[in-house]
């Protein structure tokens, strides 16, 4: 999630001071990803360095209002008009954990999967029971909140389906074929060459 572009998009509506930006971000995302003030200040400093925002008026309480520049508005338009690019490799902790566990001798992988499935199902139940706590259940803030929660529900459902799929795939492999011993060949220095998408697809078939 890009805090940088999100704050820029809010500032594109009008000048805000730091705590106001945090409140506006929370209102528009249902407080599902709270930002701390230090993170916002650091982001604003970088945006100012890049010429995308600038300091404006200061009110009687000493609040410094930040305002977007023309270059900042152009970046907001580019962000909203472009798809979110997913990284080719995964940083998903669960996928990496199960991939590693599947290669370790003596690991009860079925138990690892069942523990995760129970936790994932609990999270899914909590998300499905979640209710909007704001004042206006039919307003734009509720809509923004529900969009984020719906995304989390779909992700949790997909995780449970993936765990079921993983369990079925692993059941096809005898336990004695799964363990990987440490390689005897010493690796060369430097990063290994990256396989392209075609090679990766062939490798999992």
N, C-alpha and C positions, 0 to 999 in steps of 0.2 A: 504494500500500500504506500503510495507516494504522499507523504506529508507535505512535501514541497509544493506539488501541484495543487493539492487540496487547499492549502492556505492561500495560494495565489488565486484560485477560483473564487474563494470567499472575498478576498480583497478586491476582486474585479467587480463586486457589487457595490463597494464603497469602502472608505478608510475605516480601519479598526485599530484598537490598541491590543496589546498582547493578551490580556485576560479575556477581552471580548472575542478575540479570535478563538481561544480555547472553548469558550461557551458556544460560539457559532458552530465550531466543528462538532462538538458533542450533540448539539441540537439536530444536526444534519446526518449523524451516523448512529443515533440512538445510544450514545455513550458506550458503544461496543468496543471501541478502541480509544480509551482516554489518553490524552496527551498531557505531559507535564509542561509547566511554564518554561522551564529551562530548555526543553526541546524546541519549543516555539521560538524563543529568543535566538537560539543557535541557527534555526532555519531562516529566520528573518535576516540575521547578519549575513548569511551566505547569499540570500536573495538580493540584498542590498549590494553586496560585493559584485554580483553578476549583473547589476543594473536593471533588475526586474521589479524592485520596490524602492521606495525612498521614504525617509521620515517626513512627516507633515506637521500639522498643528499639535500643540500641547494644551490640554484643557486645564481648568482650575485645580483639578485634583492631581495634576502632574502626569496624566496619561499621555504618552506619545502615540499619536496616530500614524499608522503606516499606510501608505497609498501605493497603488500599483502604477507602473510606468507603461508606456506604449509597448515596450518590449515584453513586459510581463503579461499584458493582455494578449499579445500574439502567442506567447507560450501556452496560455490557458486554452486558446482556440485550437492550437496544435494538439494539446493533450486530449481535449474532448473529442477531437476528430480522428484520433489514432486508436487502433486496437491495443489492448494490453498484451505485451509480448511475454510469453512464458519462457523461462529458461529451459534450454535443452536438457541439462542434467537436473536431477532432483535434489532438493534440499529437505525433503520431507523426512522428519526424524523417524517416523514409524516405518516407512519403506526401507530406509537404511538399516534400522534395527532388525527387521525381519530378514533382510537380505544377509546380514552378517550372521544372525542366529542360525539361519538355514545351513551355513557352512561350518558350524562349530560342532565337533563330535560330542555326543552325550547330552545334547540340549533337548529337552522335551518341548519341541516347537508347538505342538498342539496346545500345551498349557499356556505358552506365551500368547498364542493367538486368542485363546479363550479369555484370558485375563483382559486383553485389549478389547475384545468384542463386548465384554460386559461393561467396560468403562465407556465405550463408544455408544452403546445402547442407552446407558444412563444419561449421557450428554444429550442424545437425541430426544429422550423423553422430557428432559428439562427444557430443551428448546421448544418442543411442541406445546409445553404447558406455559411458556412465557407469555405474559400479558403486558401490553403497553401501559406504562405508569404515568404518562403525561396528562395534561389537563384536557386536551382536545383529541378524542379518539378518532376523529374524522379529518384531522388537519394534515398539513404537509409534513410535520415532524413525525407523526405516526406512520405515514407512508414511508419516509426515509428509514425509520427504525425497522419496519416490517421487511423492507427490501434487504437490509443487512441480515436480519434474523433468518429470512427465507434462504439466503445464500448459505448461511451456517447449517441450516437443516439439510439442504441438498448435499453439502459437503459431508455431513455426518452420515447420511444415508449411503452416499457413495463409498465412504470408508468401510461401512459394515458389509456392503456388497463385495468390496475388494478383499476384505478379510475372508469371506466365504469362498471367493474364487481362489485365494492363496491357499487356503486349507485343502481345497479339492485338488489343486495342482501338486501340493506336497504329498498328498496321499498316494500319488502315482509313483513316488520314488521310494525305494527301500531305504531304510535308515542308514545302512552301511555304505550307500553310494553318495550320501549327502556331505559328509565331513570333508573339509579341505585341510590337508596338512600344510604347515609352513613351507613355502617354496625353498628348495635347496639352492637354486641359482640366485646369486646376488644381483639385485637390480642395478642398472646403470644410473648414473646421476642425471638429473633433469626430469622433467615431466614426461610421462608416456604420451605418444601421439594419440590424439582424439579420434575416435571412430566417427564416421559420418552417420547420418540418420539411417541410410540404407544398411550399413553394417550392423548398426544397433538393432534394427528390425530383424535382420537375419539371425542375429545371435540369440534372440529369445524364442525363435521357432523350434 
